[in-house]
Amino acid sequence: MRGAKSAKWVAGAAIIALAATACGGGDSDDNSGASTEKGKPAGYVSVDVGEPQKPLIPADTNESLGSYVIQALFTQLLEFDAKGEIVYTNAESVKSDDNKTWTVKLKPGWKFHDGTPVTSESYIKAWNWYANIKNNQQNAFWFEDIKGYEDVHPAKGDPKSQEMSGLKAVDDTTFTIELDKQVPYFEYKLGYYTFAPLPEVFYKDTKAFGQAPVGNGPYVFEKWDHKKLIRVKANPDYTGPNKAKNKGILFKNYATVEAAYQDLLSGNLDMIRQIGPKDLPKYKTDLGDRTIEEPYAAVQSIVPTFYSKTFKDIDPKVIQGLSMGIDRETITKTVLNGTREPSTSFTPPGVAGNQKLDTDVLTFNPAKAKKMVKDNGGVPGNKLWIQYNADGGHKEWVTAVCESIRNSTGVDCIPDAKPDFQTDLEARDNNEVKSMYRGGWVADYPLNVNFMRELYGTTAEANNGHFSDKDVDAAFKKGDNADTLDDSIKAYQDAEKLLLDKMPAIPLWDYKINGGYGKSVDNVGIDYRGDYVMTDVTVK
């Protein structure tokens, strides 16, 4: 989960921040991993999660670091299981007879962490606040299907209303959502955490709330030591299906995973989300059966910024040529140690509608790559940059991609490192990317739609490259307004083929999680997004 206004990568959209290089040692038979962690309360578990980019407000969080915390503190209407199937959490049901008007029935008895009830108004008031243009929420775009969105979020000027006309409370536990037009996959969107409700205390001081949020989720906020850690405790009154099996979580910030991986091996960290490239060859020896290696619904790409001198008004065939100049097979096998699969489409396996595109655009062909670039106007100045976050373990593969492009096409390609993920995101927000940026996208909901509409639609908040094409927008709208979910998925499959002609991004490879955990915890697994299911983790 940015257009001109914001950035969306999470978790939740969000952005995937891979771990950096690491160092460690030992083998699976020694005592490494036995917990010696100082300052961790009994029964708590710890995971390496860096500093969130924004305050902890659901609709203003759309990167993977903040999303981990948001999902611990807040619960929306529904979630998805490991297979991507809908699981109702705060909702008892979500129904529609026409895909345009949806009726939500809440489970009774739910409360926020301050003891106040979660009601229909808790959702309606929150969604109206999130969508209001004056509140400048990064994920406001997600509410644009709802009737009256234009009144609270006009293209220009001040809002005409403070409320979207499509939201109406029937009673304390029932409300209706009327959309502008039918959207057969709308229920899936409600599984994104940006649709979480808010308590009344939020509106009294929104800035203070963002630093110490009061949610309705399986964990209660305790403290945030900026750039060090965020601590949450299990909510004893939580009634959802994902009740915590541990007593709390420490989200620990590391400048690199050199330190994080060492802490894991020495017992000062329970879980690491991603092993850095330098340690991938040996982490299975270090951790033994405590490794996590599974595919999940995420794609790595490099994204042109169409406002930049490099790509403004460029022929898409040039971008196709650059794509053909990347040796995905070799880079994934060597630099990434076989932990990724070369992309065959703009979507990953694990989402409905994923398809293998019949194209040579994603196949390494240096001779054709060079000709495509040269014959279609070339790259201005014959030079481009790929921006990435230096704290994310991307240096090695970005360097390899640049070398492949340079050797294949003759275009000079330069890695452009930003010191950390926050700086990387701010450069995207402020339209300061020189040429291209690293675009890692993980599913917000398990449909192919999420890897196109939220990234390449003209008004999409995650559209940091400012790609805009009327034909693509029309193709997306056809999918949005299809009669059935299957028809919508099929329409987006057709739209994906159009993306090959337009090239809003260059898909590189599909993700796997390559993480691990220490000897003091058990029941460690991931969801379809590649996030650890923190509520299931137990302390030995």
C-alpha positions, 0 to 999 in steps of 0.5 A: 500500500502512493500517488503524488501524496503518499507511499504505500508499501506494507504490508500491509502493505506494504514495502519489503525491507530485506535484512542487510549483511550479517555475521554469526557462527556456531552450528545447530548442535551448540547452545546458540539461540538459548535466550539470554535477552536482557530487559525482556519481561518473562513470557515476551518474545522479540523480533527485529522490526525497525523504526516505523516511518510514520506515527502508529495510525492505521491509515498513515502506515503503509510500510512493513515495519510499522505494519507489524506493530499496527497489526498487533495493536488493531484488528479490522473486520476480517483477515486471511489465513495462510492460504489467503482465505477470509477469516472474520475477526471483528466482523460476524459477517460481511454480505452483499447481494449486488457487490455495491451495497455491503452490510457489516455485522460486528461481533458483540462485546468487542472493546478498545484497550481503554474499555470503550466499546467497538461499535459501528460508529467506531468504524464509520467515524474512523473511515471518514477521518482517514479519507478526509483530504485535510488529514493527509493520510497515506492510505486515504485512496483505499476508501475511494470506492465508497460513495461520497469519497469525492466530497471528503477527498476532492481532487482540488480544494477543501472537502465539501463534507466531513462524511462519506454518504455511503456509510450508514449505521443501522445499529451499534453492531450493524452498518452498511457500505454503499459504493459508487459502483459495484466492486466484487472484490471489495470484501477482500479490501476490508482485510487490510489494516487501514480499515481498522476502527478508532476509539473516541480518545483518538480525536482528542489528540491525534498526534499523541495517539500516534505515539501511544495508540489505543487499539482493539487488537490482540496486544496493548501498547506499552512504550516506544523508545524511538529507533530502539524498540516498541513494546506491546503486551498481550490483551487479556480481554481480547476475544478475536480468533487470534488471541496471543499465546505469549505475554507480549512482543518486543519489536527491536530496531537494528541498524543492520542485521549484522547485529540482529543476526548476531543477537539471534545466535547469542540468544538476545533476539528470538526471531529474525525476519530475513537473513542478509545475502552474505549469511544466506549460504550458512544460516541453515548450518547456524540455525538447523531446523530453526530456519524459516524458508517459504515463499509468500505473496510478494514481488521485487521490482525496480520502478521508473519515476516518470517525472525524472529526466531519465524516464519522462516521456520515454518509449516503453520499449526502452524499459522493455529493453532494460528488462531484457538486459537483466540476468534474473536467473544468474542473480537469483542463483548466485547473489541471492543464493537461490532464495528467489524465483525470477518473475514471470509476471507482475504478480506473485504465486499465492494470489488469485489470478497469478499467471505466467505471461507469455513474453520475452520481456522478462527473459535475459537477452542481451543482444535484443536488449541493446537493440531495443534500447538503441532503436527506441530513443535510448536513455537520456544521458545514457545513464540511470540510477537505482535507489535503495535503502542501505540498511536493507540488504539490497546492495549486492543485488542492486549492484548485480542488476546494474552490472547486468544492464550496463554490460547488456545495453551499454547504459551506465547504471549506478546504485543510489544508496539511501542510509535507511528505509525512512530516508528512501521513502521520504525521497519517494514522497518528495519526488526526489528519486533520480531515475528508479527505485527498488519497489518491493510489494507484499500483498495487502489482500490475496488477489492479483488486483492488489499488485496492479490497482494499488501500484499503477492506477493514476490515483493510487497512493503507492504510485510513487513513479507517477505512472499514468495511462488512460488505457491502463486505468480503463482496464482496471476500471473494467475489473473493478466494476465486473459482475463477479469476483471471478470476472474481476480477476479475469479482467485484471489478468487482461489488464496485466498483459497491457502492463507489458506494453506500458512497463510501469515497472520491471518485475525482477523476482518473487520472494521467499522468507529466509529467516529464523528463530532462537531456541527459546521460542516455538510455534514460529510460522508465517502468514501469506504475506510473509509476516510472522504470526506473532500471536501464535509464537510461544515461549519454551 
